[in-house]
Amino acid sequence: MDIFLQQIVNGLVQGSIYALVALGYTMVYGIMGLINFAHGEVVMIGTLVTITVAGTLIKAGMPVAVAGLAGMMAAVLVCMALGWALERVAYRPLRNAPRLTPLITAIGMSIVLQNLAMMVWGRNYLTFPSFLPNMDFELAGAHFTAIQVIIVLVSAATMGALLLLVYRTKLGMAMRATAQNPAVASLMGVNINRVIAAAFVIGSALGAVAGVMVGAYYEIAHYQMGFMLGLKAFTAAVLGGIGNLAGAMLGGILLGIIEALGAGYIGDLTGGFLGSHYQDIFAFVVLIVVLMFKPSGLFGEKSGDRA
């Protein structure tokens, strides 16, 4: 039972990160019908920017907690600018192109961003600064750290704020109108270009926050770290129902728990043939099963409510 509870805790933490990244995918898809495969690289750049800014400030004598907060704010700003630039330069000119064209462009932008990050930060793994003391807590036999608690709480608060934005503000109303029918929304006075750009900017800000969490959790970063994370977050979005905010959040949490439980028990289930390092296969097994039996995901896609 202790192992089960421990894996549930680990899965909640990992799933919170997946959910934040998946929200970036689902916002863009809900409005444009585009799968932005460069979103994982936006998360990666958020992590690396945080390392650079926070590390520089710490060396200058700034308190670690303040430097970490400044690093996260810088990452959010840089990723928001990057998300806006991606939409403006790479995707807007292809808005009326065949659906395969922007998809290929997204994969190409992913490769471009990876290589740019390699040129700026190098090929080696970078150490993420430790912003919090290493405090360990225990509940019912499960152990968790302060950073794990903060990841879950910040993720929950961020997702709650996003729901309020989408369902309680004029911008959110414009997003939902654009998702339902862009032509009619435009006739009603909605600036479609601004709404789509806002979706990219907000999704990139969420990606930056997730990137900081990934770095703080694993304490390392690399220019290729966004690729696998992006694929898993996309799987989470598909699992919950891509285009649906609640589905993305639920899909992320479920995928994190499935991975954690799989990592904890795969050795026993296979008689030691497979180890916990094979946990990545569960994300793609889940993706295959969902696409086979429920392609629309657990929540499906509600017409007019994709944003």
C-alpha positions in Angstrom: 0.0 0.0 0.0 2.9 2.4 0.8 4.3 1.9 -2.8 0.8 2.5 -4.2 0.3 5.7 -2.3 3.8 6.9 -3.2 3.2 6.3 -6.9 -0.1 8.2 -6.7 1.8 11.2 -5.2 4.4 11.0 -7.9 1.8 10.7 -10.5 -0.1 13.7 -9.3 3.0 15.8 -9.5 4.0 14.6 -12.9 0.4 14.8 -14.1 0.1 18.4 -13.0 3.0 19.3 -15.3 1.5 17.4 -18.2 -1.8 19.1 -17.6 -0.3 22.6 -17.8 1.6 21.7 -21.1 -1.5 20.0 -22.5 -3.6 23.2 -21.9 -1.3 25.0 -24.4 -2.0 22.3 -27.0 -5.7 22.3 -26.4 -6.1 26.1 -26.5 -4.5 26.4 -29.9 -6.3 23.4 -31.3 -9.6 24.5 -29.9 -9.4 27.8 -31.7 -7.4 27.0 -34.9 -7.6 23.2 -35.2 -3.8 23.3 -35.3 -1.6 20.9 -33.3 1.4 23.1 -32.3 4.2 20.5 -32.0 6.6 23.3 -31.2 5.0 23.8 -27.9 7.3 21.4 -26.1 10.2 23.5 -27.2 8.6 26.6 -25.8 8.5 24.7 -22.4 12.2 23.8 -22.8 13.2 27.4 -23.5 11.3 28.5 -20.4 13.4 26.2 -18.4 16.7 27.3 -19.9 15.8 31.0 -19.6 15.0 30.5 -15.9 18.4 28.8 -15.4 20.2 31.6 -17.1 18.5 34.5 -15.4 18.3 32.9 -11.9 21.9 31.7 -12.0 23.1 35.1 -13.0 21.2 36.8 -10.2 22.3 34.3 -7.6 26.0 34.9 -8.6 25.4 38.6 -8.2 24.3 38.0 -4.6 20.6 38.1 -4.9 18.6 35.8 -2.5 17.9 32.5 -4.1 14.1 32.7 -3.7 14.0 36.2 -5.3 16.3 35.1 -8.1 14.1 32.1 -8.8 11.0 34.3 -9.0 12.7 36.7 -11.3 13.9 33.8 -13.4 10.3 32.5 -13.7 9.0 35.9 -14.6 11.7 36.3 -17.3 10.8 32.8 -18.7 7.1 33.7 -18.9 7.9 36.9 -20.8 10.3 35.3 -23.2 7.9 32.4 -23.9 5.0 34.7 -24.4 7.0 36.7 -27.0 8.1 33.4 -28.6 4.5 32.2 -28.8 3.4 35.4 -30.4 6.3 35.2 -32.9 5.5 31.6 -33.8 1.9 32.5 -34.6 2.7 35.7 -36.4 5.6 34.4 -38.5 5.1 30.6 -38.9 1.3 29.9 -38.6 -0.6 33.0 -39.6 0.5 33.0 -43.3 -0.6 29.3 -43.5 -4.0 29.8 -41.9 -5.9 29.1 -45.1 -3.5 26.4 -46.3 -4.3 22.7 -46.4 -4.3 21.2 -42.9 -1.1 19.2 -43.4 1.0 22.3 -44.2 0.8 24.0 -40.8 1.3 20.6 -39.2 4.6 20.1 -41.1 5.5 23.7 -40.3 5.0 23.0 -36.6 7.3 20.0 -36.7 9.9 22.1 -38.5 9.7 24.9 -35.9 10.2 22.3 -33.2 13.5 21.3 -34.9 14.5 24.9 -35.4 13.9 25.8 -31.8 15.9 22.8 -30.6 18.8 23.7 -32.7 18.7 27.4 -31.6 18.6 26.3 -28.0 21.6 24.0 -28.6 23.5 26.9 -30.1 22.7 29.2 -27.2 23.0 26.9 -24.2 25.1 24.1 -25.6 24.7 20.3 -25.8 25.4 19.5 -22.1 22.9 19.1 -19.3 22.5 22.2 -17.2 21.8 22.2 -13.5 18.7 23.9 -12.3 19.2 26.1 -9.2 17.6 24.8 -6.0 15.2 27.5 -4.8 13.7 25.7 -1.8 15.2 23.9 1.2 15.1 20.1 0.9 12.1 19.4 3.2 10.5 16.0 3.3 7.0 15.2 4.5 5.2 12.0 5.1 1.5 11.2 4.9 0.1 7.6 5.3 3.4 6.2 4.4 3.9 8.3 1.2 6.8 10.8 1.1 6.7 14.1 -0.7 8.9 17.2 -0.8 8.1 20.9 -0.6 8.7 21.4 -4.3 6.2 18.6 -5.1 3.6 20.4 -3.0 4.3 23.7 -4.7 4.1 22.1 -8.2 0.6 20.7 -7.5 -0.7 23.9 -5.8 0.7 26.2 -8.5 -0.6 24.0 -11.3 -4.1 23.9 -9.7 -4.1 27.7 -9.2 -2.9 28.3 -12.8 -5.5 26.0 -14.3 -8.2 27.7 -12.2 -7.1 31.1 -13.3 -7.3 29.9 -16.9 -10.8 28.6 -16.5 -11.9 32.0 -15.1 -10.2 33.8 -18.0 -12.0 31.6 -20.6 -15.4 31.6 -19.1 -15.6 34.9 -17.2 -13.9 37.5 -19.4 -14.5 39.2 -22.7 -11.4 37.7 -24.1 -12.6 34.2 -23.1 -15.9 34.9 -24.7 -14.1 36.0 -27.9 -12.1 32.8 -27.8 -15.1 30.6 -27.5 -16.9 32.5 -30.2 -13.9 32.1 -32.5 -13.7 28.4 -31.8 -17.4 28.0 -32.7 -17.4 30.0 -35.9 -14.5 32.3 -36.8 -16.4 33.9 -39.7 -19.5 34.8 -37.7 -17.3 35.9 -34.7 -15.5 38.3 -37.1 -18.8 39.7 -38.3 -19.8 40.3 -34.7 -16.7 42.5 -34.2 -14.2 39.9 -32.8 -10.7 40.5 -34.0 -9.8 37.0 -35.0 -6.0 37.7 -35.4 -5.8 39.1 -31.8 -7.8 36.2 -30.4 -5.6 33.6 -32.0 -2.4 35.4 -31.0 -3.7 35.6 -27.4 -4.3 31.9 -27.4 -0.6 31.3 -28.4 0.6 33.9 -25.9 -1.4 32.4 -23.0 -0.5 28.8 -23.9 3.2 29.8 -24.1 3.0 31.4 -20.6 1.5 28.2 -19.2 4.3 26.3 -21.0 6.9 28.6 -19.3 5.4 27.9 -15.9 5.5 24.2 -16.6 9.1 24.5 -17.8 10.1 26.0 -14.4 8.3 23.2 -12.6 10.1 20.5 -14.7 13.5 22.1 -14.0 12.8 22.5 -10.3 11.5 18.9 -10.1 14.3 17.1 -11.9 17.0 19.8 -11.3 18.4 19.4 -14.8 17.6 20.7 -18.2 18.7 20.0 -21.8 17.9 21.4 -25.2 16.0 18.2 -26.2 14.0 18.0 -23.0 10.9 19.5 -24.6 10.4 16.8 -27.3 9.3 13.9 -25.1 7.5 16.2 -22.7 5.6 17.7 -25.6 4.6 14.3 -27.0 3.3 13.2 -23.6 1.4 16.4 -23.0 -0.2 15.9 -26.5 -1.1 12.4 -25.5 -2.7 13.8 -22.3 -4.7 16.3 -24.4 -5.9 13.5 -26.7 -6.8 11.3 -23.7 -9.0 14.0 -22.2 -10.4 15.2 -25.5 -8.2 17.7 -27.3 -9.9 21.1 -27.6 -11.5 20.8 -24.2 -9.9 22.5 -21.2 -11.3 20.2 -18.6 -10.3 17.2 -20.7 -6.7 18.5 -21.0 -6.5 18.9 -17.2 -8.0 15.5 -16.5 -5.9 13.8 -19.2 -2.7 15.2 -17.8 -3.5 14.0 -14.2 -4.6 10.6 -15.5 -1.5 10.1 -17.7 0.8 11.1 -14.8 -0.8 8.6 -12.5 -0.8 5.8 -15.2 2.9 6.4 -15.8 3.8 6.4 -12.1 1.8 3.2 -11.4 3.3 1.6 -14.4 6.8 2.5 -13.3 6.1 1.2 -9.8 4.7 -2.2 -10.9 6.0 -3.0 -14.3 8.9 -4.9 -12.9 6.6 -7.2 -10.8 4.2 -7.6 -13.7 6.9 -8.7 -16.2 9.0 -10.7 -13.7 11.8 -8.2 -13.9 12.0 -8.2 -17.7 11.1 -4.5 -17.9 12.2 -1.9 -15.4 10.9 1.5 -14.3 12.9 3.2 -17.0 10.3 1.8 -19.5 7.6 4.1 -18.1 7.6 6.2 -21.3 5.9 3.4 -23.2 2.7 3.8 -21.1 2.0 7.2 -22.6 2.0 5.9 -26.1 0.1 2.7 -25.2 -2.6 5.0 -23.8 -2.5 7.1 -26.9 -3.0 4.0 -29.1 -5.8 2.7 -27.0 -7.7 6.0 -26.9 -7.4 6.5 -30.7 -8.7 2.9 -31.2 -11.7 2.9 -28.9 -12.5 6.6 -28.2 -10.8 8.9 -30.7 -12.6 12.0 -29.3 -11.1 11.4 -25.8 -12.8 11.1 -22.5 -14.6 14.4 -22.7 -14.9 14.5 -26.5 -15.0 17.8 -28.2 -18.1 20.0 -27.7 -19.0 22.1 -30.6 -18.5 25.7 -29.8 -16.7 25.0 -26.6 -13.3 23.9 -27.8 -11.5 26.9 -26.3 
